[in-house]
Amino acid sequence: MKKTIVRFSFAILALSFVFTACNKAEKKADTVTTSEEIKGEEVAILTDAPNVPPQITRNYATKVIVTLDVIEKVMQISDNTDYTFWTFGGKVPGKFIRVREGDLVDFTLKNMPDSKVSHNIDLHAVNGPGGGAEATNVAPGQSARFQFKAINPGLYVYHCATGPVGMHIANGMYGLIMVEPKNGMTKVDKEYYIMQGDFYTKGKFEAKGLQEFDQDKAISEQPDYVLFNGRVRSSVGANAFPATVGETVRLYAGNGGPNLLSSFHVIGEIFDKVYIEGGDIVNKNVQTTLIPAGGSSIVEMKLQVPGLLNIVDHSIFRAFHKGAIAQIKVTGNEDSTIFHKIK
């Protein structure tokens, strides 16, 4: 019995050494991540959807200067329907921001003088109070500035967090920030930015004229519109994402919400890789991936045959009755060994 107790005690002691070593290793890794030397500075390249800034090629951390303008403006939500959008940069979704793990981000938010209300920004990539929201409350005509260290690599949503938060998001105040890992992302042939959002209007889907926000519908989670990139048919037909047979396409996909989950799917393709929820766990050979409200995903697919590929929310009535559809137009040579219509 005594021998058993002694052995058990030694086992506990050995485990404690292992846990202590692991904790020390984790703390050391964290120290390395957060204390990387900052070299120089650069102004961030910001892009409107569906465009994405170029991949980062530098192998060091730098100070990245980001300036975003809050613009309230009337734009088309559909061909004959207008809506007063609240935006980061004049478009929905907001500008795509791309930085590197370890970068020091110097962020300025400007609220335009003709805005009607105050705004701020909550970046999910930020470790700090409100994701930056507490530091960026800005009235019309004002600006605010803060800095944060990009510690965690991944694809993150940002949005306005001024009350009522749901209304600000429902009016289009969301976008994506990519924190590339230190070793970078693998190279692909094409990258595109696509973000889903649900909209709530007094009139029904595609009712004519300027439509107002309907808070009762928003609270009941009954949207009139479920859209990719802020507009019905924003990315179809002449605006479809171009690609060529043999290319690998990467989609940086986000869901601003404010309410609905997205069942993200490309009809006629299979995702070769899915970076689950925008993180570093990769799933393969995926048909449909869930993107939560306030979440993201990175999907990659190699294109084998030409044709028009429809991107949809596979909660399918949203696609064909509320606007949640975009397209990839693939050109190139047919391959009858992969796809062939017989009759």
Secondary structure, DSSP 8 states (H G I E B T S, - for coil): -HHHHHHHHHHHHHHHHHHHHHHHHHHHHHHHHHT--EEEEEE---B-TT--------SSEEEEEEEEEEEEEEEEEETTEEEEEEEESSSSS--BEEEETT-EEEEEEEE-TT-SS-B--EETT--SGGGGTTT--B-TT-EEEEEEE--S-EEEEEE---SSHHHHHHTT-EEEEEEE-TT-----SEEEEEEEEEE-BSS-TT-SEEE-B-HHHHHHT--SEEEETTSTTTTSGGGSEEEETT-EEEEEEEEEESS--EEEEEET--EEEEEGGGSS-EEEEESEEEE-TTEEEEEEEE--S-EEEEEEESSTHHHHHS--EEEEEEES---TTT-----
